[in-house]
Amino acid sequence: MSQRYSISQSESDVQTPVIPASTYRLQLTPAFPFAAAEAAVPYLASLGVSHLHLSPVLEAVPGSAHGYDVTDHGRVREELGGERGLRALAAAARGRGLALVLDIVPNHMALPSPLRLNRPLWEVLREGPGSPYARWFDIDWEAGGGQLLLPVLADPDEPFTVDAGAGLLRCGEREFPLRAGTAGLPLPDLLAAQWYRPAWWREARTSLNYRRFFTISDLIGVRVEDPAVFAATHAKVLELVRDGVAAGLRIDHVDGLADPGQYLRRLRAAAGDGCWVVVEKILARDERLPPAWPVAGTTGYDALHRVDGVFTDAAGAAELAGAYAESTGAAGWEETAEAAAREVLTGDLAAELGTLERWAGPGLGAAVRELLVATPVYRTYPGGPGPDARTLERAAARAGSVAVDGVRARLEGDPAFAARFAQTSAALRAKSLEDRAFYRWAPLLSATEVGGEPGSPAVPVAEFHAYCAERERSWPASGTVLSTHDTKRSADVRARIAVLSQAPGAAGWDGGGSDPWLAWTARQSALGLGDVPERGPRLAAALLKAAREAGLRTSWTDPDEAYEASIADLVPPAAVELPPALAEAARANVLGMTLLHLTMPGVPEVYQGSEYEFRALVDPDNRRPAVFPRESLAALDAGAAPLTLAEEKLALTTALLRLRRARPALFRGYAPLAAHGPASGHCLAYTRPGGLVAVATRLSHRLAESGGWRDTALRLPAGPWYPVHGPGRSTPFEGEVPLSRLLTAGPVAALVRAGWQGKGKGS
């Protein structure tokens, strides 16, 4: 009797689990508010996801396209539909068996325009350190001579005016509150008497005296380590959790907090054990999440790196790196990263460095700098292990062991200094790697992704298996992602670029004229993007951002207009497509990455629109309005065969998402499966002992060049095993199966053991 294994879109009677089966990220904006998300709920439920992950929903700067610039923690954002709209969305989702996950921003608030939108900050500007809100912000009043520097003026010579009746100081369109009793003073005396000093924006680099988010001066750090501040800034979010509006929380930039562990323990106590919590935490390749943190895990960049890496050829990546160095004169990856760190620390973060050097004391400034530059992870944690031996050795080689020992003593004996050192370390790592070195190092752009190691991008199969096994043991409910609102290139773009590691000569390097670095970036970006709508403007915008972030010829703060005008000339006049053989290899990468993402240990998140082929470059390109392939899904559900890669990806994604939601027990446990034969290295296979087998083809172009699978075979666990989707669902596989037969229909296979489906609704 024929058996069929796909799950229908009518599984809304399945109870929403505490731990998500999967999440779907929606980027909310005034153009895509709660009502638009509510309208998409039937389609999103039909995909098989269990939770909708919303970008920040609290009140933000008017018109904000992302919501991370919070202005009021006590209100749901009116531009999105307000609290009524959010609760209506939650009810609609609940009616389809879905729940919501909220992205929250505990680390910082906006310095908005007008400033009065941030009421706590407005009161601090009016009342100074005596304000009850002064405890909210990390302000070094002494460093500012008793005033808070506000680097918000576009023109340092713009005149001030006083509106005594309204109690306001004005400069252009900016308004500031007057300190009581100062309205009648002469203007010079009035300015000196305020609790703040409005300043030209360029002064932030050297004179800033408040903690900020990375190098963004209009995002001021919030002291959530203070219990009263935590309570005030989390009351609304916790109310939404208690009311069942939200079932999970994503914690943005947890490394920015003074004591992440303390914060997470407090949050867990307030939110309860039933709330799924993950943290945005970038882990180095050999770094592990602190085991005592009461969270489900990370948002998943550590998984992204492993999935990308296992589809990258180490030899080809090294060949590309050599060609890149020869043609551009660029230093190696380690040297590039260190140079970027020194530039950022002494330039963009000069104010933060000055604070640490002042706190460290005389003679220790050089050691502070060297320890920050040498730290190989984003940060260490109060009460946790300090800098490791390698970090100390590297720092001591430049600053001297006595000075380094002095800074170590401060780190161990002064919690405030240790916290600020760690917060600065996180900002330095993010800005110097993610936002500078990753843009300067262009041999293989698919490797320059958040959480990645561009100098050693390939991940061996054994390392991938070890990572998954450890994840299943320690963090089985941690998130996994391939595309996010922060990835520099979507997974499908990276999949296309990664094939160059299998065929380095196909990169099409032609010398690059006067700017070989940007020529490498342009060529690979064009290959990755391919033929898409608005290709030219999107490429030009991404190249301009890359040039400014790299800071080699131009920058955000000091743009070279003539150079920037020439960047568009590097955009090919017509779409650049991969040769047919590499296009087939890209297909194998796209489907293989999708398979691993949706079957490996963890909770997979699908970024909006990426269930279909999704080619996007760095933000704002990757935050374009979501396009939901409703018609394509309806056609597949009606029995149509997928005709394009986009439809193949959609069919695979929906089959696995529906399977995860209907039968979560299939996705427990983890064990590698080893192929044997001449092409065994091209097979990545594992079983989830609950009843699932995943098989992916890796480095498929190299495989084809070497003669294909030949007599390579894979021994399956005791079966029989049936394909989850696609043709041949009624034909079982058992025992030792030639990979040429198992993968006849495509480069991947997801198999389930007979009898798994029970009484689930069939398609």
SVG drawing of the C-alpha trace seen along z (x, -y; Angstrom):
<svg xmlns="http://www.w3.org/2000/svg" viewBox="-9 -88 66 92">
<polyline fill="none" stroke="black" stroke-width="0.4" points="0.0,0.0 1.3,-3.5 2.3,-5.7 2.5,-9.5 4.4,-11.6 3.9,-15.4 1.9,-17.2 -1.1,-19.3 -1.5,-23.0 -4.5,-22.3 -2.6,-21.3 -3.9,-24.2 -5.3,-21.8 -1.8,-21.0 -1.1,-22.8 1.6,-25.4 4.7,-24.0 6.6,-25.8 9.7,-25.3 9.1,-26.4 9.1,-23.8 10.4,-26.7 10.1,-30.5 9.4,-32.9 11.0,-36.3 8.9,-39.3 10.4,-42.8 7.7,-45.2 7.7,-48.8 5.1,-51.5 4.6,-50.1 4.3,-46.5 2.5,-46.9 0.7,-44.4 -2.4,-44.4 -0.2,-43.3 1.3,-40.6 -2.1,-39.5 -3.2,-39.2 -0.2,-36.9 -1.0,-34.6 -3.0,-32.0 -0.2,-31.7 2.5,-31.5 0.5,-28.9 0.3,-26.9 4.1,-26.8 4.2,-24.8 6.0,-27.2 4.9,-27.3 6.0,-30.8 6.2,-34.3 9.2,-36.2 8.6,-40.0 11.2,-42.7 11.0,-45.2 7.4,-46.4 7.9,-49.1 7.7,-52.8 10.6,-53.9 11.9,-56.9 9.1,-58.0 9.6,-56.3 12.2,-53.8 12.6,-50.9 13.9,-48.6 12.6,-49.5 15.9,-49.1 15.9,-52.8 13.4,-52.5 12.0,-55.7 9.4,-54.4 9.6,-51.0 6.1,-51.3 4.1,-51.6 3.6,-49.4 4.5,-51.4 1.6,-53.3 3.0,-53.4 2.6,-49.6 -0.9,-49.6 -0.4,-50.0 -1.1,-47.5 -4.5,-46.8 -3.0,-45.8 -0.4,-43.6 -3.0,-41.8 -5.2,-41.3 -2.2,-39.8 -1.5,-37.5 -5.2,-36.4 -5.2,-35.7 -1.9,-33.7 -3.3,-31.8 -6.4,-30.9 -4.1,-29.2 -2.0,-27.4 0.8,-29.9 2.5,-32.1 4.6,-35.2 8.3,-35.8 9.3,-39.4 12.7,-40.9 13.5,-43.2 16.3,-45.8 17.5,-46.1 20.9,-47.6 20.0,-51.1 17.5,-53.8 17.4,-56.4 18.6,-60.0 15.6,-60.9 14.6,-64.1 12.8,-65.6 14.6,-64.6 11.4,-64.9 10.3,-61.6 12.7,-59.9 11.1,-61.1 13.7,-59.6 16.6,-61.2 14.7,-64.5 14.3,-64.6 18.0,-63.9 18.8,-66.8 16.5,-69.1 17.4,-67.9 20.9,-66.5 22.4,-63.8 19.7,-64.6 17.0,-63.3 15.4,-60.0 16.1,-58.9 19.8,-59.6 20.3,-56.0 19.0,-54.8 22.0,-55.8 25.8,-55.3 26.9,-58.9 30.4,-59.9 29.5,-63.4 33.0,-64.0 34.5,-63.4 32.2,-66.0 32.8,-68.6 29.4,-68.1 27.6,-68.1 26.4,-65.4 27.9,-65.8 25.1,-65.7 26.8,-65.4 23.7,-66.1 24.5,-69.3 25.1,-69.2 26.8,-72.6 29.1,-73.6 28.4,-77.3 24.7,-77.2 23.3,-79.8 21.2,-79.0 18.0,-80.8 16.1,-80.7 12.4,-80.4 12.0,-81.3 8.2,-80.9 8.4,-77.3 11.5,-76.5 13.4,-75.5 16.8,-76.1 16.7,-75.8 19.4,-75.2 17.9,-74.8 15.2,-72.2 16.6,-70.8 15.0,-71.5 16.6,-71.1 15.0,-71.6 16.3,-74.5 17.5,-73.8 15.3,-75.5 16.3,-79.1 18.6,-79.6 16.2,-81.1 17.2,-84.7 21.0,-84.2 23.1,-85.7 23.5,-83.0 27.1,-82.0 26.3,-81.7 23.0,-79.9 24.8,-77.3 27.4,-76.7 24.7,-76.3 22.9,-73.4 23.3,-69.8 24.3,-69.0 26.4,-70.5 25.0,-70.4 27.9,-69.8 29.0,-69.1 28.5,-65.5 32.2,-64.9 33.0,-65.6 31.5,-62.2 34.7,-60.4 36.9,-61.9 34.7,-63.6 31.6,-61.4 30.9,-60.7 28.0,-58.3 28.0,-54.6 26.4,-54.0 25.6,-51.2 28.8,-50.4 29.8,-53.7 26.3,-55.0 26.0,-58.1 22.2,-58.5 21.7,-55.2 22.5,-55.7 23.2,-52.8 20.7,-51.8 21.7,-50.5 19.4,-47.5 21.7,-46.0 19.9,-48.4 16.8,-46.5 14.6,-49.6 15.7,-50.3 15.1,-46.7 11.6,-46.8 10.7,-50.1 12.1,-49.0 10.6,-45.5 7.1,-46.0 5.3,-46.1 7.2,-43.2 6.6,-41.1 2.9,-42.1 2.7,-40.8 4.3,-37.5 2.0,-37.1 -1.0,-37.8 0.0,-35.2 0.6,-37.7 4.2,-36.6 5.6,-33.1 9.2,-33.9 11.8,-36.6 14.9,-37.3 17.4,-39.4 19.2,-41.9 23.0,-42.5 23.3,-40.8 27.0,-41.5 26.3,-45.2 25.0,-44.6 27.1,-45.1 26.4,-41.6 24.6,-39.5 24.3,-36.5 22.7,-38.6 20.3,-40.2 19.2,-36.8 18.6,-35.4 16.4,-38.3 14.6,-38.1 14.0,-34.3 12.6,-34.9 10.2,-37.5 9.1,-35.8 8.8,-32.3 10.1,-29.0 7.6,-28.7 9.0,-31.6 11.5,-30.5 14.5,-32.9 17.4,-33.2 20.2,-35.7 21.9,-37.5 25.4,-36.4 28.2,-36.0 30.4,-33.1 33.9,-32.5 34.4,-29.1 35.8,-27.5 33.8,-29.5 30.8,-28.2 27.8,-29.9 28.2,-30.2 26.4,-27.1 24.8,-28.8 22.8,-31.3 19.1,-30.4 18.3,-30.6 17.5,-28.2 20.6,-29.3 21.7,-31.8 19.8,-33.2 21.9,-31.0 24.9,-32.6 27.1,-29.8 25.0,-27.4 25.1,-29.6 28.9,-29.4 28.9,-25.6 26.3,-25.2 28.1,-27.7 31.4,-26.2 30.6,-22.6 29.7,-23.7 33.0,-25.6 36.1,-23.9 39.2,-24.6 41.7,-24.3 39.7,-26.5 39.2,-29.1 43.0,-29.2 43.7,-29.5 41.3,-32.5 43.0,-34.1 46.4,-33.8 45.1,-35.3 43.4,-38.1 46.6,-38.9 48.6,-38.9 46.2,-41.2 45.4,-43.6 48.5,-43.6 46.3,-43.0 47.7,-41.5 46.5,-38.1 43.3,-37.8 44.8,-38.0 46.8,-41.1 43.7,-42.7 41.6,-42.0 44.2,-43.4 44.8,-46.5 41.1,-47.2 40.9,-46.7 43.6,-49.2 42.0,-51.7 38.6,-51.4 39.9,-51.4 42.0,-54.6 39.6,-56.3 35.9,-55.5 36.1,-54.3 38.7,-56.8 36.2,-58.2 35.5,-54.7 39.2,-53.9 40.0,-57.1 37.5,-56.2 39.1,-52.8 42.6,-54.3 41.5,-56.9 39.9,-54.2 42.8,-51.9 45.3,-54.4 48.7,-55.8 51.0,-53.6 48.3,-51.0 46.9,-52.6 49.0,-50.7 48.1,-47.4 44.4,-48.2 44.7,-48.8 46.7,-45.6 44.4,-43.4 41.4,-44.8 43.0,-44.2 44.3,-40.7 41.0,-39.4 39.8,-36.7 36.1,-36.7 33.5,-39.4 33.8,-39.7 34.5,-38.0 32.0,-38.1 32.0,-39.4 32.5,-36.4 33.6,-34.3 37.0,-33.5 39.2,-36.5 41.4,-36.9 43.0,-33.5 46.7,-32.8 47.1,-33.4 45.4,-36.8 47.7,-37.8 50.8,-36.6 50.0,-38.6 49.2,-41.7 52.3,-41.4 54.5,-41.1 53.6,-44.7 52.8,-46.4 54.9,-44.5 53.9,-41.8 54.0,-44.2 51.4,-46.5 49.2,-43.6 49.3,-42.2 48.2,-45.6 45.2,-45.6 44.4,-42.0 44.3,-43.0 41.9,-45.8 39.7,-43.4 39.6,-41.0 39.2,-43.5 37.0,-46.3 33.6,-45.0 32.7,-48.4 36.0,-48.5 35.6,-44.8 32.1,-45.5 33.1,-48.5 36.1,-46.7 33.9,-43.9 31.3,-46.2 34.0,-48.1 35.5,-44.8 32.2,-43.7 31.8,-47.0 35.4,-46.8 35.0,-43.3 31.7,-44.1 32.9,-47.3 36.4,-46.1 35.4,-42.7 31.8,-42.9 31.8,-46.5 35.4,-46.9 37.6,-43.8 34.8,-41.8 34.5,-44.5 38.2,-44.6 38.7,-40.9 37.1,-39.8 38.7,-36.6 35.4,-34.7 32.6,-37.0 30.4,-34.1 32.8,-33.6 32.6,-37.2 29.4,-36.7 28.6,-37.4 30.1,-34.7 32.3,-33.4 36.1,-33.0 37.1,-34.4 40.7,-33.2 39.6,-29.6 36.1,-29.4 35.7,-25.7 34.2,-23.4 35.2,-19.7 32.3,-17.1 33.7,-15.7 33.7,-19.1 30.1,-19.7 29.0,-16.4 30.8,-17.2 29.2,-20.6 25.7,-19.2 26.2,-16.4 27.3,-18.9 24.4,-21.2 21.9,-18.4 23.4,-17.5 23.7,-21.1 21.5,-23.5 18.8,-21.5 16.4,-24.4 19.0,-27.0 18.1,-28.9 19.5,-28.3 19.5,-30.8 20.8,-31.2 19.4,-34.6 18.5,-37.4 17.9,-41.2 21.7,-41.5 23.3,-39.1 25.5,-40.8 24.3,-38.4 21.3,-36.1 21.9,-32.4 21.1,-31.9 23.5,-34.6 26.2,-33.0 25.4,-29.6 26.1,-31.0 29.3,-32.7 30.6,-29.7 30.7,-27.6 33.7,-29.7 35.7,-27.8 35.2,-24.7 36.2,-26.6 38.4,-29.5 39.1,-30.3 35.5,-31.1 35.7,-34.2 36.5,-36.0 39.3,-38.2 40.5,-40.7 42.9,-43.0 40.4,-45.5 42.0,-48.6 42.8,-51.2 40.7,-49.6 41.2,-45.8 39.7,-45.3 36.3,-46.8 36.5,-44.9 36.7,-41.6 33.7,-42.7 31.7,-43.9 32.3,-40.7 31.4,-38.3 28.4,-40.4 27.1,-40.4 27.6,-36.6 25.8,-36.1 22.9,-38.3 22.4,-37.2 19.5,-38.4 17.0,-40.0 14.7,-43.0 16.4,-46.3 19.8,-44.5 21.8,-47.6 20.7,-50.0 20.8,-47.3 24.4,-46.3 25.5,-50.0 24.0,-50.7 25.7,-47.6 29.1,-48.5 28.9,-52.0 28.1,-50.7 31.0,-48.2 33.4,-51.0 32.3,-53.2 32.5,-50.5 35.9,-49.3 37.3,-52.8 40.0,-52.4 39.2,-55.2 36.0,-56.7 34.0,-56.5 30.7,-57.5 32.2,-60.4 34.6,-61.6 33.1,-60.6 35.2,-61.0 32.6,-62.2 34.7,-61.7 35.6,-58.2 32.0,-57.3 30.7,-58.6 32.9,-56.0 31.6,-53.0 28.6,-52.6 30.9,-52.0 31.8,-48.6 28.2,-47.4 28.0,-45.2 25.6,-46.5 23.9,-43.1 23.3,-40.4 26.2,-38.1 25.2,-34.5 27.1,-31.4 28.1,-29.0 25.7,-26.0 27.9,-23.6 28.4,-26.1 24.7,-27.0 24.0,-23.3 26.5,-23.4 24.8,-26.5 21.5,-24.5 23.1,-21.8 24.3,-24.4 20.9,-26.1 19.0,-22.8 21.8,-21.3 22.0,-24.3 18.2,-24.4 18.1,-20.7 20.7,-21.0 19.2,-24.2 15.7,-22.5 16.9,-19.1 19.9,-19.7 19.6,-20.2 18.0,-23.5 15.0,-25.7 15.3,-26.9 14.2,-30.4 13.0,-31.2 13.6,-34.8 10.8,-36.5 10.5,-35.3 13.5,-33.0 11.3,-29.9 11.5,-30.7 14.7,-31.6 15.8,-34.8 18.7,-36.8 19.5,-39.9 22.5,-41.9 23.3,-43.9 20.7,-46.1 18.6,-47.9 18.4,-45.5 17.7,-42.5 14.9,-44.4 12.9,-45.0 9.2,-44.3 8.5,-40.6 7.2,-38.7 5.2,-35.6 5.0,-33.0 1.3,-32.1 0.5,-31.1 3.5,-28.8 2.7,-27.1 -0.9,-26.6 0.2,-25.1 2.6,-22.7 -0.1,-21.7 -2.4,-21.0 0.1,-18.5 2.2,-20.6 5.8,-19.5 8.4,-22.2 9.9,-23.6 12.4,-26.0 15.0,-26.2 12.8,-28.6 9.9,-26.1 12.2,-23.2 13.4,-25.1 9.8,-26.0 8.7,-22.4 11.6,-21.2 11.1,-23.9 7.4,-23.4 7.7,-19.6 10.2,-19.9 8.5,-22.7 5.2,-20.8 7.0,-17.7 8.7,-19.5 5.4,-21.0 3.4,-17.8 6.0,-15.3 8.6,-17.0 9.7,-13.7 11.4,-12.9 13.9,-15.7 15.4,-14.3 18.9,-12.9 21.7,-13.1 24.1,-10.5 26.4,-10.8 26.0,-8.5 29.1,-7.7 29.1,-6.9 31.8,-4.6 33.3,-4.6 35.4,-6.8 33.2,-9.9 32.3,-9.5 33.7,-12.9 31.0,-14.5 28.2,-13.0 27.0,-14.7 24.4,-12.5 23.0,-12.0 20.0,-10.5 17.8,-12.0 17.0,-8.7 13.4,-9.7 12.9,-8.6 14.6,-11.0 17.6,-10.8 19.1,-13.8 21.5,-13.4 23.2,-16.3 25.6,-16.6 28.6,-18.8 31.1,-20.3 29.0,-18.9 31.1,-20.6 34.2,-18.8 32.1,-15.6 31.1,-15.9 34.6,-16.6 35.9,-13.5 33.3,-11.2 30.2,-11.4 29.1,-9.0 30.3,-5.9 29.8,-3.0 29.7,-5.2 26.9,-4.0 25.2,-4.9 24.0,-2.3 20.8,-3.5 19.6,-2.6 17.0,0.1 14.0,-1.0 12.3,-1.0 12.8,-4.7 10.6,-6.9 11.3,-10.3 9.6,-13.2 8.6,-14.9 9.1,-14.8 8.7,-11.9 9.1,-8.4 7.5,-9.0 6.0,-5.5 9.3,-3.7 11.2,-2.8 15.0,-2.6 16.6,0.0 20.0,1.1 22.9,0.1 21.8,-2.3 24.0,-3.6 24.0,-7.4 23.4,-7.6 20.0,-5.9 19.2,-7.7 19.9,-11.1 18.4,-10.5 15.7,-13.2 18.1,-15.9 21.2,-16.7 19.4,-16.1 17.2,-13.6 15.1,-13.7 13.8,-10.3 11.4,-9.2 11.0,-5.7 7.8,-3.9 4.9,-4.3 6.0,-7.7 2.9,-9.6 0.3,-8.0 -3.0,-9.8 -1.6,-13.0 -3.5,-14.5 -2.1,-13.6 -1.8,-15.8"/>
</svg>
